[in-house]
Every structure is written in structure tokens, then in C-alpha cells.
Amino acid sequence: MICPVCGGREIGKVGVEQYYCWECCVEFNSNTDNVVVYNLEEDGSLVAWEEFYAETPETAQAFAE
């Protein structure tokens, strides 16, 4: 699996279909066909990126691996 933001491969699993990228420090999930990316705030809350949509063929292939 690769990060949909930076393309890094240092990905950790933090929950069911929920992942964390150690290179760019974002969380993301891979529910259904789209990917939702979150910023991790200082208090531990997650804030979704509204403008990020990772539905490219490259990203879909990376999640299939």
C-alpha cells in the first residue's frame, strides 16, 4: 500500500480500513471507491481534507496491493 498524498510506503494500520502515513503524517481510509484523508490535530481529533479526492487509477491500484 502507498500513501495517496505523498506516495510513501511507510504506512501503518490504525483501525479497520484506517491507515497512517509516517512520512507525511496524515491518516486516510479506503472505504469503497474513494479515499478520505485526515489531518491529525494536536488534541487527537481528525479533520477531513475536503479538497482531496484520490480516485486516480494509480491510487486504486495501490490499494489493491
Beta strands, then each sheet from edge to edge (+ up, - down):
strand 1: 11-15
strand 2: 18-21
strand 3: 26-29
strand 4: 36-40
strand 5: 46-48
sheet 1: 1+ 2- 3+ 4- 5+
end
